[in-house]
């Protein structure tokens, strides 16, 4: 092995250790402030109950029990809105001067953002487990078997990780947590609500229908629905994975570059 390869391997190892250390730091924050996890869970539970029992009787999707159509949308909405925590957390760390202190240490520049985004993936796992329990309690079922359902959840977590990089970039671009939260909604609204999360896009007007059928949230929800209900598993999963990988490939370098300059 050449010296350059050894140095590259050592650099990757140190970056991974730094990332895991900062992920642990962010997870400790969740443990010490359990209300963060509690309030992250309350909103999707309210949406489940509201759409299941308030709107569910008025919305009919051919070939679907509405609760089975609804829950993949709730899962996607949960990880999408949960990604706001990445923006808020980084904006607050920046506002308090913590990012400057971390940047002065001999550590990987990508570790700060990697640790934050990976911690948010762990938080998403906990919230999704809770929402799954609530969903099964209100009648949701995985009709296509356990493994496709778990595969759909894995794609969902990958998408949450991808969105975290978008909101990391937003968090580093604003002055504080309030501004980060305000800046996040204009990105989330057209992604989550103008999608196939809650209704069939075929009922939407032309341009909105096209957008709802050809955007990353809808692709991720489609993968989740195939895992639940059946369908072209490989194609749907590959499309959703490519969306997430593409988002990470574009936004992760931009977020790291922004961190270097902030």
N, C-alpha and C positions, 0 to 999 in steps of 0.2 A: 504493500500500500504506500502510495506516495505521501510526501509531507503535506501537500495541499489537500489531499483527500482526508488525511487524519485531522488536519485543522478544521476542515469543513464538518467532519463528523463530530468533533469536539464542540464546535460552535452550535451545531444543531442540538447536541445533548444539553448544553448550558441553556439554550433558549427554551427547550422543553422543561427543564427544571424550574427556570424562572416563571414560565407560564403556569405550571402546576402550583408553585408557591403562591402566586397571585390569585389563582383560582381558589385555593384554600382560604386566602384572606377574604375574598368576596363571599364564600360560603359561610365563613364564621360570622360575617355581618348578618346573613339571613338567620342564623341560629340565635344570635343575640337580639335580633329584631324580628321575632316571629310574625309580627303584624304585617310585615312586608309580604310574607307568603299567604297569610290569611286574606288580606285584601286583594291579592292577585287571584285568589280562588273564588271570592264572593261574586265578582262580576260575571264570570262564565256560568256559575250556578244559577244566577238570576236569569241570564239569557236562556239557559236550558229550560227552566221552569216556565218562563214567559212564553217562549215560542212553542213549547210543548203543549201548554194548557190554555194559553190566551189566543195565540194565532194559529196553532196547529190545526184546529178544526176548520179554519177558513182557507188553508193552503193545501192544494191537492197536486201531487206530483205523480203522473201516470207511471205505474209499475213499482211504486215505492210506498212503504209505510213512512209517513212524514218524519217520525222520530229517527228512523234509520237514515233518511236523507239529511236531517238536521244535524245530527251529532258530528259528522266529519266537518261541517261548516263551523260548529262551535269549537272543535279542536283547533282548526286553523285560526279562527278569530282569537282564541286564547293565546297561542304562541305569537301571533302578530302584535296584539296589544301588550303582551308581556315583554316584547322587545323594547318597548318604551323605557323600561327600567335600565337598559343599557345606556340610552341617551341621558337619562336623568342622573344615573350614578356617575358617569364620566364627567358630565357638566358640573356636578357638585364637587367631585374630586379636583377638577380644574379650578373651580372657583375658590376652593380652600387652599390651593397651592400644593396639594398632594402630588399631582402629576409632575410638577417641577422637581420635587424631592426625589421621586422615583426616577426621573430622567437623569438626575445627577449621579445615580448609582451605576456601578458597572454591571449592567444587565441588558438583556435583549430589548430592543425598542418595540418589538411585536408582542412581548410577553404581557405588557400591561393590558393591551386590548384583547389578546388571546385569553388571558386569565379571566377577564370580565365576561367575554362572550361564552366561554366554556362553563362558567359558573351559572350563567343564565340558562344554558342547556340543562344543567342539573335541576335548576328550579323548575324548568318546564316539565321535566320528567315527573316531579312530585305533583305539580298541578294537574297534569294530564291523567295521572293515576287517580286522583280525586275525582276529576270530571268523568272519567270512565265509570267509576263506581256510581256516581249520580246518574249517568246515562243509563246504565243497566237497571237502576232502581225505577226509572220512569219508562222502561219498556224497550230501550235500545238493545239490539242483538247483532252479533257478528255472524252473519249467515254463511259466509264463505270460508269459515274455518279460522283457527287460532293463528297459524303462521302468516297468512295474507294480512290479517288484521294487525299483527305485530309489525309486519313489513310496512304497512301504511303508517303506523305510528312512528317508525324509524325515519321514514321520509318526511314526516311532519316535523320531527325534531331537527332534521337537517335543514329544513326550510326556516325554522326558528333561528338556527345558528346563522344562516345566511342573512336573515333580516337584522340580526343583532349587529352585523357589520355596517349595514345602512345606518342604523341608529347610533352606532359608535361614531360614525362620521358626523352625524347631526349633533351629538352631544359635545364633540370637540369643536364645533363651529359656533356655538352659542355661549352666552355668558354664565348662565346658571340653570338649575334644575327646572324652574318654572318656564323659562324660555325654551328649554329642550322639550318639555311636555307640549307646549303650544306649537312648536315647530313640527312635532311628530304627526299630529292629527291630519294635516293636509296630505301627507303621504299615505297614511293608513286608510282614510275614508274611501278613496277611489279603489284601493286594493281589496279591502274587506267587504264593503257594502255594495260596490259595483262588481260583484262576482257571482258565482253560483252557490254561495254559502247558504242562503236561506230560501231562494226561489229559483225556478228554472229560467235561465237567461233568454229562452225563446219568447218569453212574455215582454221583453224589453224592446225599446225602439232600436232601429238599425245600428248606429255607431256604438251605442252602449252595449247592445247585444254582442257585437264583434269584440269589444274590449272585455266583456265578462267571460267570453269563451277563450280568449287568447292572452291571458295574463297569469303570472306565477301563482297567485293564491288559488285561482280556479284549477290550475294544473295540479297543485298539491291536494286540493280537495277531491279532485277526480281520482287521484291515486288512492286516497283514503277510502273513497266510496267503492272502488273496485276491490279493495281489501275487505270491505264489509259485505258487499252485495254480489260480487263477481263481475267478470267482464274481461277485456283484453289486458291482462295483468302486466305482461312484460312491457308492452308499448307505453302504457299509462305510467308505469313506474319510471321508465327511462326518461320520458318527457319531464316529469316532475323533478327527477334527480338532476337533469341537465339544467333546468331553470335555477336550482339552488346552487349548483357548482358554478354556473355562469355568474350569478350574483356575487358569490364569494370571490371569484377570480378578479372581478372588476373592482369591487368595493373594499376588500381587505387591503390591497396595496394603497388605495386612496386614503383609507382611514389611518394606516400606519404613517403615510407621508404627512397627513394632517397633524398627527400626534408629534412628529418630529418638529413641526413648525409652531405648534401651539404653545 
